C-alpha cells in the first residue's frame, strides 16, 4: 500500500510541474539520474541545511509516516539517514562518504526500492559558483528484480526533483531572511 501512496504522490508532482532530473542512463536492472540547481548561499550554509535541516526541506509526502520532522542525517561515515517515529523506524540510507561543504554520499534503497531489495548510491554535491552554490543531486540505483527498472525511472526522477527542489527552495527562503 505504501508503494502506491508514493507512486500516487509522484504522479501528482508530475502534474504540478516539479523539477525533473536528467536521466543519465536507464537499463532493465538500473538507472542513473542527475539534477542541479544554483542557490544564492555559500557552500557552508547549503551544507548545514542539507545535513541539519532535512526535516525542514524534505517533502513530507516522501516519508514513511508523513512527518519530515522525524528525519535526520548523521554526517559521518556509517551515519544514518533515518526516520524515527517512536517505535516505528526506518533507516533510509547509510552515510558512506563525507567531505563537508562538498560531498555527502549515502547508500541504500529509498522508498519502495528498499522493499524491492534494490540498492543505490545517492550523492549531494556542492560547488561554489558565481552567485552562490550549485547543488547537484546524483542517484544511481539497481539490483536484481523481476521488474524492468526503466518503468520506475519517471517516478524516481520526479521524486528526486522534489527532494532537490525542496532543499533549493528552503535555501532561497533562508537567503531572503
VEXVEXDREN-72356 format. One line per field, with one value per atom (N, C-alpha, C): residue number from 1; atom name; x, y, z. Coordinates in nm, 4 decimals, padded with zeros to 6 digits, m for minus. Each point is the difference from the previous one (the first is absolute). Last residue first. Layout:
<sites>
seq <- NUM/...
atom <- CA/...
east <- X/...
north <- Y/...
up <- Z/...
</sites>
This chain:
<sites>
seq <- 177/177/177/176/176/176/175/175/175/174/174/174/173/173/173/172/172/172/171/171/171/170/170/170/169/169/169/168/168/168/167/167/167/166/166/166/165/165/165/164/164/164/163/163/163/162/162/162/161/161/161/160/160/160/159/159/159/158/158/158/157/157/157/156/156/156/155/155/155/154/154/154/153/153/153/152/152/152/151/151/151/150/150/150/149/149/149/148/148/148/147/147/147/146/146/146/145/145/145/144/144/144/143/143/143/142/142/142/141/141/141/140/140/140/139/139/139/138/138/138/137/137/137/136/136/136/135/135/135/134/134/134/133/133/133/132/132/132/131/131/131/130/130/130/129/129/129/128/128/128/127/127/127/126/126/126/125/125/125/124/124/124/123/123/123/122/122/122/121/121/121/120/120/120/119/119/119/118/118/118/117/117/117/116/116/116/115/115/115/114/114/114/113/113/113/112/112/112/111/111/111/110/110/110/109/109/109/108/108/108/107/107/107/106/106/106/105/105/105/104/104/104/103/103/103/102/102/102/101/101/101/100/100/100/99/99/99/98/98/98/97/97/97/96/96/96/95/95/95/94/94/94/93/93/93/92/92/92/91/91/91/90/90/90/89/89/89/88/88/88/87/87/87/86/86/86/85/85/85/84/84/84/83/83/83/82/82/82/81/81/81/80/80/80/79/79/79/78/78/78/77/77/77/76/76/76/75/75/75/74/74/74/73/73/73/72/72/72/71/71/71/70/70/70/69/69/69/68/68/68/67/67/67/66/66/66/65/65/65/64/64/64/63/63/63/62/62/62/61/61/61/60/60/60/59/59/59/58/58/58/57/57/57/56/56/56/55/55/55/54/54/54/53/53/53/52/52/52/51/51/51/50/50/50/49/49/49/48/48/48/47/47/47/46/46/46/45/45/45/44/44/44/43/43/43/42/42/42/41/41/41/40/40/40/39/39/39/38/38/38/37/37/37/36/36/36/35/35/35/34/34/34/33/33/33/32/32/32/31/31/31/30/30/30/29/29/29/28/28/28/27/27/27/26/26/26/25/25/25/24/24/24/23/23/23/22/22/22/21/21/21/20/20/20/19/19/19/18/18/18/17/17/17/16/16/16/15/15/15/14/14/14/13/13/13/12/12/12/11/11/11/10/10/10/9/9/9/8/8/8/7/7/7/6/6/6/5/5/5/4/4/4/3/3/3/2/2/2/1/1/1
atom <- N/CA/C/N/CA/C/N/CA/C/N/CA/C/N/CA/C/N/CA/C/N/CA/C/N/CA/C/N/CA/C/N/CA/C/N/CA/C/N/CA/C/N/CA/C/N/CA/C/N/CA/C/N/CA/C/N/CA/C/N/CA/C/N/CA/C/N/CA/C/N/CA/C/N/CA/C/N/CA/C/N/CA/C/N/CA/C/N/CA/C/N/CA/C/N/CA/C/N/CA/C/N/CA/C/N/CA/C/N/CA/C/N/CA/C/N/CA/C/N/CA/C/N/CA/C/N/CA/C/N/CA/C/N/CA/C/N/CA/C/N/CA/C/N/CA/C/N/CA/C/N/CA/C/N/CA/C/N/CA/C/N/CA/C/N/CA/C/N/CA/C/N/CA/C/N/CA/C/N/CA/C/N/CA/C/N/CA/C/N/CA/C/N/CA/C/N/CA/C/N/CA/C/N/CA/C/N/CA/C/N/CA/C/N/CA/C/N/CA/C/N/CA/C/N/CA/C/N/CA/C/N/CA/C/N/CA/C/N/CA/C/N/CA/C/N/CA/C/N/CA/C/N/CA/C/N/CA/C/N/CA/C/N/CA/C/N/CA/C/N/CA/C/N/CA/C/N/CA/C/N/CA/C/N/CA/C/N/CA/C/N/CA/C/N/CA/C/N/CA/C/N/CA/C/N/CA/C/N/CA/C/N/CA/C/N/CA/C/N/CA/C/N/CA/C/N/CA/C/N/CA/C/N/CA/C/N/CA/C/N/CA/C/N/CA/C/N/CA/C/N/CA/C/N/CA/C/N/CA/C/N/CA/C/N/CA/C/N/CA/C/N/CA/C/N/CA/C/N/CA/C/N/CA/C/N/CA/C/N/CA/C/N/CA/C/N/CA/C/N/CA/C/N/CA/C/N/CA/C/N/CA/C/N/CA/C/N/CA/C/N/CA/C/N/CA/C/N/CA/C/N/CA/C/N/CA/C/N/CA/C/N/CA/C/N/CA/C/N/CA/C/N/CA/C/N/CA/C/N/CA/C/N/CA/C/N/CA/C/N/CA/C/N/CA/C/N/CA/C/N/CA/C/N/CA/C/N/CA/C/N/CA/C/N/CA/C/N/CA/C/N/CA/C/N/CA/C/N/CA/C/N/CA/C/N/CA/C/N/CA/C/N/CA/C/N/CA/C/N/CA/C/N/CA/C/N/CA/C/N/CA/C/N/CA/C/N/CA/C/N/CA/C/N/CA/C/N/CA/C/N/CA/C/N/CA/C/N/CA/C/N/CA/C/N/CA/C/N/CA/C/N/CA/C/N/CA/C/N/CA/C/N/CA/C/N/CA/C/N/CA/C/N/CA/C/N/CA/C/N/CA/C/N/CA/C/N/CA/C
east <- 01.5921/m00.0194/00.1060/m00.0166/m00.0823/m00.0188/00.2286/00.0806/m00.0756/m00.2181/00.0949/00.0823/m00.2880/m00.0779/00.0907/00.1947/m00.0392/m00.0798/00.1121/00.1178/m00.0311/m00.3390/00.0300/00.1168/m00.1053/m00.1013/00.0246/00.2773/00.0263/m00.0995/m00.0636/00.1196/00.0272/m00.3550/m00.0296/00.1182/00.0524/m00.0788/m00.0345/00.2124/00.0923/m00.0731/m00.2735/00.0972/00.0983/m00.3189/m00.0647/00.0991/00.1476/m00.0236/m00.0656/00.0509/00.1308/m00.0131/m00.3792/00.0268/00.1345/m00.1220/m00.0842/00.0279/00.2213/00.0418/m00.0777/m00.1343/00.1173/00.0551/m00.3549/m00.0450/00.1182/00.0850/m00.0757/m00.0451/00.2363/00.0812/m00.0830/m00.1463/00.0009/00.0701/m00.0252/m00.1363/m00.0078/00.4023/m00.0242/m00.1390/00.1636/00.0140/m00.0218/m00.2042/00.0880/00.0079/m00.1003/m00.0588/00.1060/00.0914/m00.0646/m00.0647/00.4460/m00.1441/m00.0615/00.5208/m00.0876/m00.1456/00.3327/00.0040/m00.0928/00.0940/m00.0126/00.0034/00.0831/m00.0652/m00.0100/00.2225/00.0092/m00.0581/00.0265/m00.0526/00.0110/00.1247/00.0313/m00.0456/m00.0352/m00.0496/00.0173/00.2190/m00.0309/m00.0424/00.0699/m00.0290/m00.0390/00.2734/m00.0684/m00.0138/00.0520/00.0431/m00.0823/00.1031/m00.0396/00.0621/00.0702/m00.1361/m00.0434/00.3866/m00.0359/m00.1468/00.2208/m00.0147/m00.0322/00.1587/m00.0076/m00.0073/m00.1763/00.1132/m00.0238/m00.1858/m00.0089/00.1245/m00.3061/00.1264/m00.0224/m00.2277/m00.0279/00.1360/m00.1751/00.0991/m00.0610/m00.1244/m00.0522/00.1078/m00.0815/00.0940/m00.0559/m00.2457/00.0402/00.1065/m00.3328/00.0984/00.0356/m00.4239/00.0923/00.0885/m00.3868/00.1328/00.1028/m00.4736/00.0213/00.1373/m00.1392/m00.0817/00.0127/00.2224/00.0525/m00.0748/m00.1505/00.1161/00.0607/m00.3626/m00.0379/00.1175/00.1731/m00.1412/m00.0277/00.4991/m00.0971/m00.1425/00.4965/m00.1169/m00.0970/00.5596/m00.1183/m00.1121/00.4682/m00.0408/m00.1188/00.2778/m00.0725/m00.0367/00.3302/m00.0429/m00.0652/00.1624/m00.0593/m00.0506/00.3540/m00.0668/m00.0538/00.1725/00.0249/m00.0849/00.0265/m00.0170/00.0266/00.1804/m00.0854/00.0108/00.0536/00.0992/m00.0765/m00.0955/m00.0282/00.1214/m00.2448/00.1070/m00.0434/m00.2771/00.1235/00.1168/m00.5304/00.1007/00.1305/m00.4993/00.1162/00.1008/m00.5737/00.1298/00.1081/m00.4618/m00.0155/00.1303/m00.2267/00.1321/m00.0105/m00.4031/00.0504/00.1406/m00.4274/00.1283/00.0399/m00.3870/00.0053/00.1249/m00.1142/00.0407/00.0073/00.0064/m00.0237/00.0534/00.0796/m00.1319/m00.0406/00.4371/m00.0343/m00.1315/00.3456/m00.1308/m00.0453/00.5147/m00.1052/m00.1280/00.5218/m00.1069/m00.1254/00.5027/m00.1327/m00.0784/00.5624/m00.1142/m00.1299/00.4648/m00.0820/m00.1222/00.3655/00.0041/m00.0729/m00.1680/00.1261/m00.0056/m00.3685/00.1021/00.1377/m00.5391/00.1232/00.1160/m00.5473/00.1193/00.1171/m00.5848/00.1293/00.1102/m00.5958/00.1203/00.1248/m00.4717/00.0537/00.1285/m00.2736/00.0690/00.0607/m00.2875/00.1423/00.0807/m00.4653/00.0529/00.1507/m00.3096/m00.0594/00.0495/00.1398/m00.1112/m00.0509/00.3564/m00.0847/m00.1229/00.2182/00.0444/m00.0943/m00.0399/00.0988/00.0729/m00.3262/m00.0690/00.0942/00.1573/m00.0625/m00.0751/00.4422/m00.1460/m00.0641/00.4498/m00.0360/m00.1517/00.2192/m00.0066/m00.0401/00.0489/m00.0638/m00.0145/00.2223/m00.1423/m00.0750/00.4772/m00.0684/m00.1508/00.4019/m00.1394/m00.0820/00.4814/m00.0634/m00.1495/00.2961/00.0167/m00.0746/m00.0314/m00.0077/00.0017/00.0764/m00.1411/m00.0192/00.4417/m00.0707/m00.1473/00.2616/00.0351/m00.0770/m00.0397/m00.0690/00.0255/00.2320/m00.1423/m00.0785/00.4548/m00.0135/m00.1466/00.1259/m00.0014/m00.0163/m00.2142/00.1325/m00.0087/m00.4144/00.0667/00.1368/m00.4025/00.0752/00.0593/m00.0935/m00.0677/00.0876/m00.0812/00.0872/m00.0828/m00.0453/m00.0578/00.1032/m00.0535/00.0710/m00.0850/00.0039/m00.0655/00.0763/m00.0137/00.0778/m00.0762/m00.0207/m00.0645/00.0921/m00.0038/00.0727/m00.0723/m00.1109/m00.0070/00.0859/m00.1456/00.0433/m00.0084/m00.1143/00.0428/00.0528/m00.1742/m00.0945/00.0415/00.1805/00.0010/m00.1017/00.2043/m00.1124/00.0036/00.2839/m00.0109/m00.1147/00.0552/00.1321/00.0035/m00.3910/00.0217/00.1318/m00.1648/00.0477/00.0226/m00.3759/00.1416/00.0357/m00.4078/00.0345/00.1497/m00.3945/00.1282/00.0302/m00.5149/00.1185/00.1255/m00.5072/00.1162/00.1254/m00.4588/00.0278/00.1236/m00.1421/m00.1052/00.0235/00.2856/00.0203/m00.1025/m00.0418/00.1094/00.0257/m00.3058/m00.0560/00.1060/00.1413/m00.0791/m00.0650/00.2327/00.0928/m00.0746/m00.2476/00.0556/00.0953/m00.1737/m00.1053/00.0511/00.2877/m00.0162/m00.1077/00.0672/00.1170/m00.0154/m00.3300/m00.0069/00.1153/m00.0080/m00.0984/m00.0168/00.2877/00.0547/m00.0991/m00.1367/00.0879/00.0603/m00.2605/m00.0824/00.0868
north <- 03.6032/00.0447/00.0975/m00.2406/00.1218/00.0561/m00.4142/00.1101/00.1324/m00.4077/00.0398/00.1208/m00.1972/00.0697/00.0485/m00.2636/00.1302/00.0817/m00.4412/00.0884/00.1367/m00.3293/00.0315/00.0980/m00.1743/00.0972/00.0429/m00.3410/00.1275/00.1075/m00.4425/00.0604/00.1369/m00.2415/00.0345/00.0663/m00.1735/00.1231/00.0451/m00.4151/00.1089/00.1332/m00.3708/00.0065/00.1148/m00.0954/00.0549/00.0165/m00.2131/00.1421/00.0684/m00.4641/00.0650/00.1507/m00.2567/00.0054/00.0694/m00.0847/00.1038/00.0159/m00.3486/00.1287/00.1146/m00.4379/00.0347/00.1349/m00.1648/00.0276/00.0434/m00.1373/00.1263/00.0380/m00.4218/00.1201/00.1284/m00.4780/00.0801/00.1354/m00.3401/00.0500/00.0863/m00.2282/00.1189/00.0576/m00.4162/00.1235/00.1262/m00.5041/00.0842/00.1357/m00.4696/00.1138/00.0710/m00.3614/m00.0539/00.1103/00.0716/00.0036/m00.0636/00.1379/m00.1002/00.0309/00.4129/m00.1283/m00.0982/00.5848/m00.1213/m00.1238/00.5932/m00.1102/m00.1211/00.5356/m00.1207/m00.1140/00.5797/m00.1241/m00.1126/00.5613/m00.1111/m00.1281/00.5702/m00.1233/m00.1093/00.5165/m00.1071/m00.1218/00.5674/m00.1262/m00.1013/00.4967/m00.0955/m00.1295/00.5251/m00.1394/m00.0803/00.5482/m00.0904/m00.1372/00.3969/00.0194/m00.0972/m00.1527/00.1414/00.0108/m00.4308/00.0580/00.1482/m00.4811/00.1453/00.0455/m00.4817/00.0668/00.1507/m00.5263/00.1453/00.0621/m00.4939/00.0674/00.1500/m00.4987/00.1428/00.0658/m00.5264/00.1018/00.1377/m00.5686/00.1349/00.0974/m00.5509/00.0976/00.1372/m00.5198/00.1165/00.0803/m00.4996/00.0811/00.1191/m00.4048/00.0720/00.0919/m00.2912/m00.0584/00.0660/00.1113/m00.0872/m00.0665/00.3254/m00.1191/m00.0986/00.4157/m00.0732/m00.1315/00.3120/m00.0748/m00.0842/00.3101/m00.1359/m00.0812/00.4064/m00.0271/m00.1434/00.0876/00.1002/m00.0457/m00.2591/00.0110/00.1016/m00.0096/m00.0696/00.0138/00.3092/m00.1175/m00.0667/00.5180/m00.0976/m00.1184/00.4868/m00.1198/m00.0961/00.5466/m00.0945/m00.1169/00.4599/m00.1244/m00.0766/00.4765/m00.0452/m00.1207/00.2251/00.1110/m00.0392/m00.3543/00.1143/00.1151/m00.5140/00.1048/00.1302/m00.5608/00.1366/00.0870/m00.5266/00.0942/00.1394/m00.3824/m00.0722/00.0931/m00.0550/00.0947/m00.0761/m00.2144/00.0082/00.0952/m00.0426/m00.0189/00.0088/m00.0395/00.0229/m00.0282/m00.1725/00.0412/00.0140/00.0151/m00.0392/00.0552/m00.1057/00.0558/m00.0525/00.0156/m00.0154/00.0715/00.0230/m00.1373/m00.0268/00.4953/m00.0926/m00.1375/00.2667/00.0412/m00.0964/00.1403/m00.0603/00.0602/m00.0537/00.0551/m00.0736/00.0889/m00.0762/00.0798/m00.0553/00.0865/m00.0755/m00.0617/m00.0424/00.1163/m00.1394/00.0724/m00.0422/m00.1341/m00.0922/00.0651/00.3325/m00.1333/m00.0982/00.4926/m00.0676/m00.1374/00.3726/00.0204/m00.0544/m00.1014/00.0053/00.0107/00.1247/m00.0493/00.0170/m00.0343/00.0539/m00.0624/00.0551/m00.0369/00.0611/00.0724/m00.1216/m00.0470/00.3716/00.0371/m00.1194/m00.0299/00.0185/00.0402/m00.2726/00.1082/00.0121/m00.3557/00.1286/00.1181/m00.4858/00.0309/00.1419/m00.1973/m00.1150/00.0380/00.3426/m00.0598/m00.1167/00.3421/m00.1032/m00.0446/00.3480/m00.1078/m00.1142/00.4080/m00.0876/m00.1162/00.2656/m00.0080/m00.1003/00.2820/m00.1267/m00.0076/00.3661/00.0125/m00.1288/00.0580/00.1254/00.0108/m00.3629/m00.0024/00.1248/m00.0386/m00.0865/m00.0039/00.2599/00.0439/m00.0876/m00.0558/00.0338/00.0281/m00.1155/m00.1023/00.0296/00.2965/m00.1374/m00.0991/00.4579/m00.0287/m00.1451/00.1523/m00.0046/m00.0331/00.0677/m00.1241/m00.0134/00.4015/m00.1095/m00.1327/00.3780/00.0108/m00.1145/00.0309/m00.0298/00.0018/00.1289/m00.1457/m00.0382/00.4675/m00.0612/m00.1498/00.2701/m00.0102/m00.0625/00.0607/00.1217/00.0006/m00.4197/00.0719/00.1174/m00.3800/00.0985/00.0774/m00.5259/00.1334/00.0885/m00.5273/00.1059/00.1256/m00.5859/00.1290/00.1013/m00.5588/00.1122/00.1288/m00.5992/00.1304/00.1079/m00.5600/00.1109/00.1295/m00.5814/00.1312/00.0990/m00.5864/00.1180/00.1278/m00.4604/m00.0273/00.1215/00.0030/m00.0816/m00.0229/00.4453/m00.1366/m00.0816/00.5384/m00.0780/m00.1363/00.5185/m00.1301/m00.0756/00.4651/m00.0242/m00.1336/00.3676/m00.1434/m00.0247/00.4499/m00.0536/m00.1486/00.2785/m00.0313/m00.0428/00.3414/m00.1344/m00.0143/00.3170/m00.0049/m00.1437/00.1200/m00.0035/m00.0082/00.0508/00.0554/00.0048/m00.1850/00.1341/00.0622/m00.4478/00.0887/00.1443/m00.3394/00.0193/00.0994/m00.1396/00.0965/00.0280/m00.3353/00.1318/00.1082/m00.4400/00.0352/00.1358/m00.1758/00.0367/00.0392/m00.1616/00.1313/00.0460/m00.4353/00.0986/00.1414/m00.3577/00.0154/00.1028/m00.1127/00.0705/00.0247/m00.2572/00.1379/00.0816/m00.4602/00.0704/00.1439/m00.2762/00.0205/00.0773/m00.1415/00.1174/00.0306/m00.3926/00.1189/00.1253
up <- 00.4248/00.1390/00.0425/m00.4240/00.0014/00.1390/m00.0859/m00.0520/00.0031/00.1157/00.1044/m00.0445/m00.3141/00.1037/00.1121/m00.3316/m00.0570/00.1007/00.1165/00.0023/m00.0586/m00.0179/00.1406/00.0088/m00.4227/00.0442/00.1441/m00.1723/m00.0678/00.0448/00.1573/00.0590/m00.0617/m00.1841/00.1387/00.0679/m00.4365/00.0008/00.1405/m00.0577/m00.0297/00.0034/00.0569/00.1092/m00.0223/m00.3358/00.1189/00.1145/m00.3935/m00.0242/00.1193/00.0119/00.0144/m00.0235/m00.0805/00.1439/00.0252/m00.4470/00.0601/00.1490/m00.2278/m00.0555/00.0655/00.0830/00.0805/m00.0445/m00.2547/00.1362/00.0875/m00.4505/00.0055/00.1411/m00.0594/m00.0190/00.0020/00.0194/00.1218/m00.0176/m00.3441/00.0227/00.1263/m00.1281/m00.0826/00.0234/00.1958/00.0773/m00.0830/m00.0358/m00.0817/00.0699/00.2700/m00.0719/m00.0835/00.3024/m00.1192/m00.0846/00.2962/00.0170/m00.1242/00.2333/m00.0587/00.0323/m00.0303/00.0670/m00.0680/00.0596/m00.0786/00.0866/m00.0483/00.0712/m00.0916/00.0783/m00.0824/00.0818/00.0016/00.0581/m00.1012/00.1392/m00.0903/00.0676/00.0348/00.0594/m00.1048/00.0958/m00.0933/00.0800/00.0551/00.0677/m00.1062/00.0313/m00.0869/00.0784/00.1826/00.0028/m00.0991/m00.0130/00.1071/m00.0088/m00.2966/00.0479/00.1079/m00.3043/00.0058/00.0423/00.1756/m00.1326/00.0167/00.2945/m00.0032/m00.1463/00.1753/m00.0636/m00.0007/00.1969/00.0127/m00.0621/00.0032/m00.0309/00.0041/00.1573/m00.0006/m00.0200/m00.1069/00.0349/m00.0095/00.0322/m00.0172/00.0441/m00.1482/00.0539/m00.0341/00.0618/m00.0773/00.0713/m00.0382/00.0693/m00.0882/00.0831/m00.0879/00.0820/00.1315/00.0118/m00.0894/00.0850/m00.1155/00.0054/00.3216/00.0173/m00.1143/m00.0297/00.1147/00.0177/m00.3178/m00.0490/00.1117/00.0784/m00.0392/m00.0551/00.2566/m00.0222/m00.0394/m00.0423/00.0433/m00.0322/00.1023/m00.0871/00.0565/00.0462/00.0479/m00.1004/00.1421/m00.0757/00.0676/m00.0435/00.0805/m00.0886/00.0276/m00.0735/00.0981/m00.0602/00.0940/m00.0840/m00.0743/m00.0418/00.1201/00.0226/m00.1370/m00.0402/00.4408/m00.0938/m00.1446/00.3364/00.0340/m00.0992/m00.0584/m00.0240/00.0223/00.0676/00.0427/m00.0298/m00.0898/m00.0344/00.0408/00.0819/m00.0321/m00.0308/00.2495/m00.0477/m00.0200/m00.0370/00.0874/m00.0616/m00.0357/m00.0635/00.1075/00.1208/m00.1433/m00.0737/00.4588/m00.0425/m00.1517/00.3843/m00.1310/m00.0196/00.4032/m00.0404/m00.1368/00.4375/m00.1461/m00.0501/00.4570/m00.0296/m00.1506/00.0877/00.1106/m00.0346/m00.3506/00.0464/00.1108/m00.3477/00.1281/00.0491/m00.4477/00.0339/00.1259/m00.2626/00.0650/00.0171/m00.1853/m00.0499/00.0410/00.2276/m00.0430/m00.0604/00.0495/00.0548/m00.0662/m00.1062/00.0772/00.0611/m00.1152/m00.0593/00.0916/00.0328/00.0312/m00.0655/00.0900/m00.1030/00.0403/00.0974/00.0799/m00.0995/m00.0306/m00.0681/00.0956/00.0281/00.0425/m00.0848/00.0689/m00.0746/00.0620/00.1233/00.0618/m00.0687/m00.1504/00.1232/00.0731/m00.3885/m00.0322/00.1230/m00.0636/00.0822/m00.0235/m00.1716/m00.0324/00.0814/m00.0096/00.0890/m00.0152/m00.2721/00.0275/00.0816/m00.3499/00.1253/00.0267/m00.3506/m00.0314/00.1263/m00.0066/m00.0703/m00.0362/00.1948/00.0999/m00.0649/m00.1919/m00.0190/00.0964/00.1169/m00.0649/m00.0149/00.2340/m00.1462/m00.0717/00.4862/m00.0423/m00.1515/00.2389/00.0322/m00.0427/m00.0423/m00.0961/00.0248/00.1966/m00.0133/m00.0936/00.1050/00.1281/m00.0088/m00.3838/00.1042/00.1303/m00.3902/m00.0496/00.1153/00.0891/m00.0262/m00.0447/00.0616/00.1289/m00.0194/m00.3863/00.0693/00.1307/m00.2437/m00.0690/00.0707/00.1551/00.0320/m00.0634/m00.1086/00.1432/00.0420/m00.4416/00.0197/00.1469/m00.1574/m00.0112/00.0309/m00.2274/00.1301/m00.0214/m00.3204/00.0341/00.1409/m00.3759/00.1077/00.0446/m00.4361/00.0633/00.1018/m00.2143/00.0156/00.0666/m00.2687/00.0722/00.0077/m00.1072/m00.0141/00.0831/m00.1899/00.0504/m00.0269/m00.0050/m00.0161/00.0544/m00.1693/00.0621/m00.0340/00.0242/m00.0635/00.0776/m00.0757/00.0735/m00.0801/m00.1507/00.1369/00.0747/m00.4632/00.0770/00.1452/m00.2104/m00.0510/00.0798/m00.0899/00.0484/m00.0680/00.0921/m00.0646/00.0648/00.0734/m00.0581/m00.0729/00.1284/00.0025/m00.0735/00.2658/m00.1267/00.0188/00.2841/m00.0074/m00.1421/00.1687/m00.0451/m00.0072/00.2786/m00.0681/m00.0380/00.0497/00.0841/m00.0861/m00.0981/m00.0684/00.0854/00.0851/00.0506/m00.0641/m00.0938/m00.0466/00.0432/00.1541/m00.1432/m00.0541/00.4442/m00.0167/m00.1473/00.1126/00.0285/m00.0176/m00.0331/m00.1174/00.0192/00.3636/m00.1066/m00.1267/00.3645/00.0308/m00.1096/m00.0337/m00.0209/00.0262/00.0958/m00.1437/m00.0323/00.4511/m00.0520/m00.1489/00.2047/00.0495/m00.0563/m00.0883/m00.0804/00.0458/00.2472/m00.1331/m00.0863/00.4270/00.0066/m00.1374/00.0528/00.0000/00.0000
</sites>
